């Protein structure tokens, strides 16, 4: 059983509320209960619906596209850590009642996999991970990083200085 909330904006062209988004939300589900709330916002009528659904609609909450996943660029040996960190983050987000990106975005998880920090100070060096994240989640994150895992070779390693960079 799932609860979904959808807000529909009145369409002058339709002389009513568009049904496309509503149809997507309820497709493959049985609607068990609907609660509606009509309101005006900026002189435009809106209809908010709270839907109690039962069924197999397994569409993701967001449009996740694997080709945009920063974890796909990681070396094979870091993929398991990436999956483990994402799973931990998603479970913790559910436990805390917050969206998963509030705890950490995928790009930050991928960077943790690249750097393999073993201290809170090293974890804080990752862009987007600050004091609050470290205090609340830092120890849990560090426990998930195996001591024997080797970081990716730096992309900068082995590069020769660009022309004109000598002496800088």
C-alpha positions in Angstrom: 0.0 0.0 0.0 1.4 3.4 -1.0 0.3 7.0 -0.5 0.8 9.5 -3.2 0.1 13.3 -3.3 -0.4 15.0 -6.5 -1.3 18.6 -7.3 -3.1 19.5 -10.5 -3.3 23.1 -11.9 -6.5 24.2 -13.7 -6.0 24.4 -17.5 -8.0 27.1 -19.3 -7.4 25.2 -22.6 -9.0 22.0 -21.2 -11.5 23.9 -19.1 -10.6 21.5 -16.3 -7.7 19.7 -14.6 -5.3 17.7 -16.8 -5.4 14.0 -16.1 -2.1 12.8 -17.7 0.0 13.0 -14.5 -2.8 11.5 -12.4 -3.1 8.6 -14.9 0.7 7.9 -14.6 0.5 7.9 -10.8 -2.4 5.4 -10.6 -1.4 3.2 -13.6 -1.2 -0.5 -12.5 -2.7 0.3 -9.1 -6.0 0.1 -7.4 -7.1 3.4 -5.9 -8.3 2.6 -2.4 -9.0 6.1 -1.2 -8.9 9.7 -2.5 -8.9 12.8 -0.4 -9.1 16.1 -2.3 -8.4 19.7 -1.5 -9.4 22.5 -3.8 -7.4 25.8 -3.4 -6.5 28.9 -5.2 -2.9 29.9 -5.8 -2.1 33.1 -7.7 -5.8 33.3 -8.8 -5.4 29.9 -10.5 -7.5 27.0 -9.2 -5.5 23.9 -8.0 -6.6 20.5 -6.9 -4.5 18.5 -4.4 -5.2 14.8 -4.2 -4.0 12.4 -1.6 -4.2 8.9 -3.0 -4.1 5.6 -1.1 -3.0 3.0 -3.7 -2.6 -0.7 -3.8 -1.0 -2.5 -6.6 2.2 -3.2 -8.5 3.1 0.3 -9.8 6.8 0.1 -9.3 7.8 3.3 -11.1 10.7 5.0 -9.4 9.9 8.2 -7.5 12.5 10.1 -9.6 13.7 9.7 -13.1 16.9 7.9 -12.4 19.0 7.3 -15.5 21.9 4.8 -15.2 23.9 6.7 -17.8 23.9 9.7 -15.5 25.1 7.7 -12.5 28.5 8.9 -11.4 29.2 5.4 -10.0 29.5 4.0 -13.6 32.8 5.8 -14.0 34.4 4.0 -11.1 36.8 1.1 -11.4 35.3 -2.3 -11.1 36.9 -2.9 -7.7 35.1 0.2 -6.3 31.6 -0.7 -7.6 30.7 -2.9 -4.5 31.6 0.0 -2.1 29.6 2.4 -4.2 26.5 0.1 -4.1 27.0 -0.5 -0.3 27.2 3.2 0.4 24.1 4.0 -1.7 22.2 1.2 0.0 23.3 2.5 3.5 22.3 6.1 2.5 18.9 5.0 1.1 18.1 2.9 4.2 19.3 5.7 6.5 17.2 8.3 4.6 14.1 6.1 5.1 14.9 5.7 8.8 15.4 9.5 9.2 12.3 10.3 7.0 14.3 12.5 4.6 15.1 12.3 0.9 18.3 10.4 0.2 20.0 13.4 -1.4 19.7 15.2 1.9 22.2 12.8 3.4 24.5 12.5 0.4 24.2 12.8 -3.4 25.5 10.0 -5.7 28.4 12.3 -6.9 29.6 12.5 -3.3 29.3 8.8 -2.8 31.4 8.3 -6.0 34.0 10.7 -4.6 34.2 8.8 -1.4 34.9 5.7 -3.4 37.7 7.5 -5.3 39.4 8.9 -2.3 38.6 6.2 0.3 38.9 8.5 3.4 39.7 6.8 6.7 39.1 9.9 8.9 36.5 12.5 9.4 39.0 15.2 8.4 39.6 13.4 5.1 35.8 12.9 4.6 35.2 16.7 5.1 37.6 17.4 2.3 35.0 16.1 -0.2 32.9 18.8 -1.7 29.4 18.9 -0.3 30.3 16.9 2.9 30.5 19.3 5.8 30.7 19.3 9.6 27.0 18.4 10.0 27.2 15.4 7.7 30.4 14.2 9.4 28.9 14.5 12.9 25.7 12.7 12.0 26.8 10.1 9.5 30.6 10.2 9.4 31.4 7.2 11.6 28.9 5.1 9.8 30.3 6.0 6.4 33.9 5.3 7.5 32.9 1.9 8.8 31.7 0.9 5.4 35.1 1.6 3.8 37.3 -1.5 3.9 40.9 -0.9 5.1 42.4 -3.0 2.3 40.6 -1.3 -0.6 43.0 0.6 -2.9 42.0 4.0 -4.4 41.8 4.6 -8.1 45.0 5.9 -9.6 44.8 9.6 -9.9 43.8 10.9 -13.3 46.6 13.5 -12.9 49.3 10.8 -12.3 51.4 10.2 -15.3 50.4 13.4 -17.1 53.2 15.4 -18.6 53.3 19.2 -18.0 51.4 21.1 -20.6 53.4 23.3 -22.9 54.2 26.5 -21.1 53.5 25.0 -17.7 57.2 24.4 -17.0 58.6 26.4 -14.1 55.3 27.1 -12.5 
